[in-house]
Amino acid sequence: MEKPTTGVPNEHRDYWSTRVPTEQCQWWINHQPFLLSIGYQLRRRYHADWIPSWRLPGATVSKEHSEDSVHGLNSLVLDAIRIADGTKVVLKRVDTRDVELSVVQYLNSPNVRHHAHNRTALLLDTIPIPDDDNTILIVMPFLRVFNSPIFRHLQEVIEALRQFLQGLAFMHSHFIAHRDVCRTNLMMDASKVVPGGSHFDDPSTQESNLSLRFCWRDRCSVEPIAYYFIDFGLSRYFPGGVETAFNFGRYGQDRTVPEFKWEVPHNPFKVDIYQLGNTFLRVLARFPENREYLLPLLRTMTANDPNARPTALEALTELEALGEHIPEPEPELVKSMEYERDYDSPDTEEEDLYHEIT
């Protein structure tokens, strides 16, 4: 039984399916033969001889439902298939002169990579570009934004926060501030949650047919789920340590950080804490009856006074201490949470119940 979905609005898909490739998209098209020669297959849309699938003789899938009728807005990132083993991966174009490459390589270095609290997305490969010394591709696992599909049990939210605090404390212990600890940079390995996969550019749909909504399972039914940080483009290394680090200006997706308004030097490690706390406050805003457990910690993490915020390690310690005082079993942690529906929610109660049948 398959469930239909509207996915990306038709007018949006029509626009992207007929648009002449931008310079950035053309970059992928131009380099598709090279990537193929070293073992990475791009989707048909990014081949120079691409013919829209809905225009091929005998096509049975309409344009609006064809997987090649849409592409994303971030032209620096694209999915691919690693031909050697059929694994779906993500390629990201990185400027070799930027700090991102060195930070990612350091956090994936042999002496650091395997630490239990290192939650950096795995660096699978790096691909130098023959005709451009300033560009390199980093290859990462195919991940999914951490809160899609929705959390259904409070214990799932707690586990996600625990892993992100572990990862943040680990980064900070190496004097690295992420500086953009926000929703789209917080990911999970969804291979067990969304076992059938989803389309890279329209994650609410199935990979091969955009008319079908992706099928998913509750995280707690297939745990453990691993969570990861991505996008270190704004990250900075502060050799003087966490306490003496300072920045000016605004950065990252979350511009509600109080110190951004003051136009004075501020500590970027405290900004990381605020951004993570505020991200989880927004996640729990959809679950007003279930947020009381984490609210004190999250409010402390988002305190107006940066000095009142805990360090990542202190926040992790507090979260783990909360867990130690929960009697077993704790019904509030395992019962399904009631949520406010949005774009990523099932459309009907019947579909809501169907999500586990995959």
N, C-alpha and C positions, 0 to 999 in steps of 0.2 A: 504494500500500500504506500503510495507516494502522496505527499502533501504539496499543494501548489503554494506559490508565494509570489508576491509582486516584485520582490527583490529591489533592484535599482529602478527608480521611476523611468517610464518609457521615454519621456522626453530627454532625460539624462543619457540613456543608452543610445537613442537615436543620434544625439549630438556626437558622442564619442565614436560611434560605429562608422560615421561618414566623414569624420574630420580628417583632413590631410595631416599626416604625422608631424608633430612638432619637432624642433631640432633635437630635443632630448630623446624623444621616442625614436627618431631616425638614428640616433647613436646606437641603440640596441639592434636596429635592423642592419646597420652597417657592420656591426661586429658579430652578428649571428653566425656567419660561416666560420669565423675564428673560434667562437665558443663551441661550436659543434665539433671542430677539429680537435679540441682538447677534452671533449667528453661531456659537454653541457648542451642540452636541447632546450631551445626556447619554444614558446607556444607559436602556433602557425601565424598568428597575427603579426609577429615580429620577424617574419621571413620576407625577403624582398619580393618573392613571387606570390605573396599571399592573395588568395581570392576568397572573399567572404563566403563562409560555408553555406549561408542561406541562398547564395546565388548559384551554387553548384547544381548541375542536373540531378534531379531526383531528391533534392533536399526536402526533408520532412520537418525540420525544426525551423520555426520562424526566426526572423532577425532578432526580435526582442528577447528570444529565449536561447539564442546561440551563444556558446561560451566565448567566441571570438568577437562578439559585438561590443565589448566593453573593455576598456583598460583604465588603469588607475591614474590618480592625479600626481603621485610621487614618481617622477621619471627617473629618480636615482636608484630605485629599488625594483626588482623584477624576480618573479619565480622562474624556476627552471627544473629540468629533470637531469640528475646525474646519471648518465647513460650506463656507467659501469654496474650499477646495482638498482637502477630505477627509482632511486630516492628523490623525493621532491625537496628542493632546496631554495634558498633565497640568495640572490646576488645583489650586492650594494656597491655602487660606484663611490669611491672615496678618494679625496685629494691627498696625494702622498705628502704634501707639505703641511697638512693639518694634523692636529694632535690626535684625532680619532684613531688613526692607524696604529700609532705607537701605544696608545692606551689599550686598545683591543688586543694587540699582540702581547703586551705585558701581562694582561689578565688571563691570557691563554698560554703563557709560557709554562714549561714543564714543572717548575718549582711552585707554581701558583694555581695552575688549572685544576688540580684534583683536590684542592682543599674543600672540605664538606660544605663550607659556607660561601663558596664562590658561586654566585648566581649569574655570572656573565654568560650570555649566549655563546655557545661553542663556536670557535673559529675553525671551520672545516678545511678551508683552503684559502690561498690568496692567488690572484691571477694578475700578473703584470700585463699591461696593454702594450703591444709591440709598437704602436705608433704614437704613444703618449706617455712620456716619463712622469707626468704629473697625476696620472690616474691609475688606480689599481682597483680590482674587484675583490671584495671579501665575500666568502661563501659561508652562509649560516644555515642552520636547520630551518625548516618551514615551521614557524610558530604562529600562534594566534593570540590576539589581544586578551589579556588575563581575565576580563570579566564578560567575555562573550563565548559561549552562552551565559545567561545569567546565573548567579549563585542561587542555589535552592536551599541551602542549609547553612546555618551560622558557622558550623565547624569548618566549612569550606572557606569562608571568608577569613577566619582565624588562621587557617593553615597558609593561605596565600600571603597574608600580612606577615606571618612568622618568617616565611622564606625570603620575602623582600627585605625585611629588617636584617635578617642574616646577611644577605648580599650587600646591603648598604653598609652595615657595620664592617664587613670584610673590605669593601672598597675604601672606606674611611680609614681603616687601619693601615692601608697602603698610601694614605694621603691623597687619594683621588676623590674629587667631588664630581658627581655626575652632572648636576646642574639642570637636569630636565627629567626629574623622577615623576613623570606624569603618565596618564592612562596609555597613550599609544606607544610608550617605551617600556611598558610592563607587559610581559608576554607569558604564555604557558605552552608547554608541550601538550597539544590537544589530540594527539594520536589515539588516545583511549576515550576521550570525551566526545570527539567527532570522528569516529572510526571510518566513516565513508568519505572523509575529506570535504573540502569546500573550495569554492573558486577564490583565487587570490585577490581579484579585484572586486568581488562581490561576495564577501564571506557569509552572507545570509543564505546563499544558494549552494546547490550541489555543483560539483566541479564541471560536469559535462553538459548540464542543462539548467539554465538560469530560471526556468519556470518552477523548479522544485526546491523547496526549502531544505536546508541542511538538517540532518538528523543528529541528535545528541543524547548524551547520557549524563546523569548527575555525577558530579566529580566524586562524591563520597562513595558511589557504587563501583568506581574503577580506580580508586586511589592506590598508590600515591600519584599525585600530579606534581610535576616539576615546573617551577616558575623562574623566569629569567629577565634580566635587564638587557635592553638593546639600545642602539643609537648613542654613541659616545661622542657625537660631533661637538657638543658644548662642554665636554668634560675637561677638567684641568687637574694637573698635578701640582701640589703645593709642598715642596721639599721641606719647608719650615714646620710642617705639621698642621694638625687640625685647629689648634687653639689660636694660632697667629695668622691664619689665612684670612684674606679679605678680597672682596670684589667691589666693583662699582656697576651701576646700571641694572637693566632688566634683561632677563634671559629665560628661556624655557616656555612651555605652553601655558603654565599657570601664572598669570600676572596679578593674582590677588595677594601675593607675598607681601606682608606689611612693610618690610624694609625697602621694597622697591619704590615706595612713595617718599622715602625720606631723603634720597639723593646724598647719602653718606656711605662710607665704606661699610660693608657688611660681610658676615662670615658665610661662605657658600655651603659649608657643611650643615649649617642651621637651615639654609634654604632647602637643601635636600630633605631634611626631616619634615619641614612644613609641606613640601610638595607631596610627599608620600602620604602623610596624614590627611591632607586635604583630598587626595584622590580617593582614599577609603571612606572619608566622610561623604563624598559624593556617591560612592557605591552604595553605602548604607542608607542614603537619603530615600532610596526606593523601598526600604524596609523599615518604616518608622516604628514598628512594634518589636523589632529585633536588634536595634542598635545600642540599647542601653548597656550591654555587656562591654562593648569596646569604646563607648563614647568618652569616658574619662581619659583614657590613653590618647585617643585621637585629638581631643581638645587640648591636651597638654602639648602634643606634637605640633599643633597649629596655633600655639599661643602668640599673641601680638608681640610680646617681648621675646626676641630670639634667645636671650639668656635663660628664659624660663622653659625652653624646650629641652627635652632630654637628648642625649646623644643617641645614635642608632643602637649602640650596645645597651644603653640604659633602657631604651624603649623595648628592645627585645627581651631583656631581663624582666621587665614589668609584665610583658605579655605572657611570658612563660610562668611567672609567679601567679598570674590570674588563673592559668590552667591548672596549677597545682591545687587550687582551692575549690575546684569544681567537683562535686560528688559524681560518682559513676553509677549508672548512666545518667547523663544530664539531658532531659527531654528537650530543653530549649535549644540545644546545639544540633540535634539530629532531626527535629521535626521540620517539615517544609515551611519555608518562609513565604508569607503573602507579599506580593510585590505589585508595584504600579507598572502597567504595561507600557512598552515603548517599541521602537523599531525592531529591536532584537527579541521581542517577546513572542510567544505563540499567539496566533490570532483568535483561537477559540479554546474553550475548556477541553474539548475533545482532543485538539492538537496538543494542548499542554500535557495531557495524560499520555499521548502517543510518543512523546520524545524519548522515552526509555526503550522503545521497541526497535532496536537497531542491532 
